[in-house]
Amino acid sequence: MYEILKKELLAPNIYKMVVKVPRVAKAAKPGQFVIVRVDEKSERIPLTICDYDKDEETVTIVFQTLGASTIKMSKLEVGDYFRDFAGPLGNPSEFIYESIEELKNKNIIFIAGGVGTAPIYPQIKWLNSRGINVDVIIGSKNKELLIMEEEIKKEASNLYVATDDGSYGYKGLVTDLLKDLIDKENKKYDLVIAIGPMIMMKFITKLTKEYDIKTVVSLNTLMVDGTGMCGACRVTVGGETKFACVDGPEFDGHLVEFDEALRRQSMYKGEEKKKLLVEKQKEEGHVCRIGLGGEEK
């Protein structure tokens, strides 16, 4: 059992939790993820690590309530416990294996969209603690949905904020902002690390191909089981079949077949809607079996 020490609502339907997990905290590295389970009847939820503290023995997670499982998780409070908290899983970010001097000679920019802001935090924190300066772009639909701006600002050399509706910062998409930084402000980058919605990463890589900038993306949003056994996170990278959870979650963005990944990501939307309907009906004291295969799911 793993105790929740802190809980915070970052934005509408986006929560941050700090959990006491000694073994995971001591082994965690930037880019990795964990799998949590609320109770023994709950499904497994893969979440990229937002932060970790080896001394305090804590791991921080950030999640958005998109389905029945994350809604259930959002109802946990400080003092409650997760039944399971497995990790760290997946491969760490590749840059942690590079020499510090090589990294200091690179111009790196992180680009995050929505909840993708959370997993870039431990990466830029790791780099900043070693004297490596990075630029960061974070984007959201509007100011209300922007998360972790102050935390990111403390670790980044330059922070740029974009909102789709122009309610805060740059008005437009993160791709537009990156293009402006390169074309209008003469910024030069050797590496782009992008984490966010699949469609955002697709168009980031399309843009960076034009500028011949190496780009790393995280396919954490594809993961379901987190062990490679379910096959839900299969993706084609460089003509080869990979599994986001065991081979990633980070990959060379220029080699990812994003259209295939987008199709795979949409496969479970129907099932999730059914589950949400069932949970709602259970709360109301009745489960309608019509359209659910004649059984409660």
N, C-alpha and C positions, 0 to 999 in steps of 0.2 A: 504494500500500500504506500502511495506517494502523496504527501500532504501538499496542498495548495497554500502557499505562504502569502501571496499577494494576488489581487485581481483588479484589473482596471479596464474600463470601457474607453477605448482609444478614439472611436468614431462609431456612428450608427452601425450596429451588428458586428463590430470588430473588437475583439477582446484580447487582452494580454494577461498571462498568468505566469507567476514565478513558482516553480515546484521544487520541493526538496528531493533531489535524486543524486545521492553521493557518487555512485559508480559512473553514471552517465556524465555528470559534470566533470569528473576528473579525466575522462577519456575524450571528451568532445573536441572537435576541430571545426573551423569555418567550412561551411558548405554541406555539412552532414545533416541528417534528419533523425527524428524519433517516431515511434508508433505508440499512441496512447489508446487506452480503453477505459471508459468510465466505470463499467462494472462487468461482471462475468457474462452478461447477456448482450453487451454492446459490441458493435463492430469496431474493427481496428481503424484508426485514423492516422495516416502519415502526416507529419508536420515538420517543416524545416526549422532547425534551431534558430531562434532569434538572438539568444545570448546565453552565456554560461559563466559561472563563477566557481572556480575550483576550490577556493578557500571557504566560501559560503555553502558549497555543495548544492548549488541550485542550477536549474535550467529554465530559461524563459521561452515561452511559446506564444505565438500570436495566431489567431484564427478568426475566420469570418463565418457567421452562421448562414450557411448555404443549404444545408440539408438537415434531416432528422437527427443525425448523430452529433453534428456541431451545435445544433439547438439544445440538445440534451446536455452537452458539455458546458454550454454557456450558463446553465442553471446551477452549476457547482459554485460554491462560495469558499471564501478563506476558511481553512480548517477542515474542509472536505478532502477526500482522497480519490486519486485515480487508482483503479484496480491494477492496471499495467502501465508501465512507462519504459519501453524498450529502446535501447540505443547505446551509443550513437551508431547509426546505420548509414550506408552509402559511402562514397569516396569523398574525402575532403577536397577543397578547392586546390587545383594544381599549383597555384602560386606559392603555397606554403612550402613546397619542395625546392623552390628556386632560391638562389643566393640573394641575400639582402641587397648586395651591391648591384646585382642585375635588376632587381625590382626598383631600386632607387633611380636607375637610368631609364625607366619606362614611364611614359605618360599614360596613366590608366584612368578610365572613367567608368563609373558604375551607373546603370540606368535601371530604375525600379518603377514599377507601376502598381498602384493599389497596395494590396497586402504583400506584394513582392518587396516592399520597402523593408519589411522585418528581416528576411534572410540576408540582405546585403549588410546589415548592421554588424554582425560578428566579423565579417570579412574586412570592412574598412577599419573596424576597431583593431583587428589583428595587425593590419598594415600600418596604421597610425602609431601603434605602440612600438613599432620598429623603425620609426622615422621616415616612413614612405608616404608621400603626399599623393592624394587622389582627388579627382573631381567627382561629383555625384549629381545626377539628375533624378528627382523623384516626381512622379506625376499621379494625378487622380482626376476623377470627373469634376470635382469641385473642392473648395476649401474645406468643407465639412468632412470630407472623406480622407483628407490628408493625414497621415500618421507619422509619428516619430521624427518630426522635423528637427526639434531641438537636440535630440540624441545624435542624429546624423550630422548636424551642424558642428558639434563638438569634435567629431572625428574626421571630417572632410576638410580639405584645403579650400575648396570652393563648392558651395551647394547651390544648385539651380532648381527652382520649383516650377512645375507646369500644371495648369488646370485646363481641362477641356473647355470649360465655359468662361475662363478668364476671371473667375472670382478671386483668384490669388496668384501672384507671380506671373509667369509667361502664359499668354493665352494661346493654347494649341496643344498638340500632341508632343510626347517626349521625342519622337522622331524629328518633328519640325524644329524643336529646340536644339537637338544635337546637330542638325544640318546648319542652323544659324551659328552655333558656336564654331563650327569648322569653317564655314564659308565667310561669315561676317566678322568673326572675332579672331580668325586665323589660329584657332586652337588645333594642335596636332596630337593625335592619340595613337599609341601603339597597341592598346588593348581595350576592348569594350567588354564589360561583364553585365549582362542584362537578365533581370529576373522580374517576372510579372505575368500578365495574361498571355496565353499562347499567341494570340493574334498580334499583340504588341511585339513580342520577340521575333515573330516572323518578319514584320516590317522593319524592325531594327536591323536584322541580319541582311535584309534586302538592301538597305541603305549603306551599311558598312561594307558590303561587297563592292559597291561603287567606289568607295574610298580605299579599298584594300586594307581594312583594319581587322585584325584578328578579333573574333567575337566569341565569347563563351556564354551559353545560356543554361538555365536550370529548368529541367523538365519535371520538377517535383509535383506539378499539378496533375500529371498523368497517373501518379501512383495510387494504388488501391490497397493491396496486401502488404507491399513493402519488402517481400522476400524473393520475388522473381517467380514464385510458384503459380500465381494466378494468371500471369501473362497479360494482364490488363494494360501494363505500361510498355508494351512492345512498341518500338519505334525504329525506323530505318535511319541509320547514320552512316554516311559515306558508302551507301549500298549494302550495308550489313545490318542484320537485325540485332538491336540492343534492347536491354531492359533498363528503364530509367532508375529503378530502385537499386539494382546491384551493379550495373555498369556506370551509373551516373551518381547523383542526378545531373551533374554538369557535363555538357558536351560542346564540341566545336559547332557553333550555331550555323556556320556556312555549309555544314554537312548534313544537317537535320532535315528530314522530309516533313516540313511543317503541315502541309495539307493532310497528310496521313495522320499526323499527331492530332490535328484538330478534329478529324472524323472520329478517331478513337476516343477523344475526350468527351464527345457528345453522346457516346453509346449508352451511358448510364443515366442520362437526364430523365428518361421516362420512368425508370425504376425508382429514382430518388423522389420524383413527384408522387408516385404511388405510396411510397413509404411515409412521406409527409402527410398525405391524406389519411392514412391508417392511424398515425400517431394523433392527429387532430381528432379523429373519430373516437379513438380510445379515451381521450380526455373528456369527450362528450358522453361516454358510456355506451357507444354503439359502433360496431365496425360493419360497414356494408361490404359484402363479398362480391358484389357485381363488378366485373371488370378486374378483379384481383385473383382470378384463377380459382375461386371458390374456397380460399383459405386465408387466414390472417397471416400477413407477412411482417 
